[in-house]
Amino acid sequence: MDEANTRPPGCTGDGGQAASGHPGGQDDPGHLGALIRDLRLALGWSQGRLAAELCTIASHQAVTRECVSRWEHGKRLPGPFWLPYLAEALQVPLRELERARMRRRDMLRASAAVIAAAGMAPAIAAAGRDLFDTITVGDAGPLGLVQTAHETDLMLAGLSAGDRPAMLHLARWADDGETAVLRVNAAGILAKTPDLDAASAAAGTLRRDPEVRTRYLSAVSARLARTARPASAELFNTGDAGARWCSAYLLAQDGTAQARRALGRALRTEPVAEVVRSIGLILNGDSPCM
């Protein structure tokens, strides 16, 4: 076999494309670069460490720190030779890196479709999958457009729960997303996953972020009003730790003996640490907010 066909590509001629090198401009290198960066940081690695890991896995000294930097900044796209090795080094399925080639324009269109489809389960399922794809590649734009519906959050939580890149992106956006809409949407999705640590982080966002808290409380209050249910009804909503936190907050404003009894019952069964902490503070007469 010709050596030129078996030798791994290097950094400057890596078999990939420059930022505008793919025919028709179908690839957006920024998505893939951001995903590589976020996964690397999640592992606590420097760019040099990732380059060294790739060289070890591929058994070729062909990748440098500068090469990783170019990938992360979107100046180059890693070619097909390196994608499987990147997936192995970053501990993610290869499809997550391949999915990062999706175009931002398509993602914004998908987000608009989800918003328009609120209340229409088949449409949410179809368009929501595309919105989920934007989360996995680290594109915060679509999720930050408009506050998502409860049903959309539930679907996205189900998809994200088993997807490490998606959970990492959502945790970062809930904590320090650029806009309140992005932060409340990310927190709302995390709060509906079965991951207790993620749900606790979402409740922590409600505790310390007044903008997110106001938006989440408004959504929960509107849902209670539509169904003519008391605030205590959401206190035992097993599918939404954020709703349980908001219910506790609303019952704290109530201050009645009945509200305290409901909070006491919830305290004995609540599985999420941050919600337990907040209920305990309320029962002690303290504010659950920072």
Buried (B, 14 or more C-beta within 10 A) or exposed (E): EEEEEEEBBBBEEBEBBEBEEBEEEEBBBBBBBBBBBBBBEBEEBEBEBBBBBBBEBBEBEBBBBEBBBBBBBBEBBBBEBBBEBBBBBBEBEEEBBBBBBBBBEBBBEBBBBBBEBBEEEEBBEBBBBBBBBBBBBBBBEBBBBBBBBBBBBBBBBBBBBEBBBBBBBBBBBBBEBEBBBBBBBBBBBBBBBEBBBBBBBBBBBBBEBEEBBEBBBEBBBEBBEEEEEBBBBBBBBEBBBBBBBBBBBBBBEBEEEEBBEBBEEBBEEBEBBBBBBBBBBBBEEEEBBE
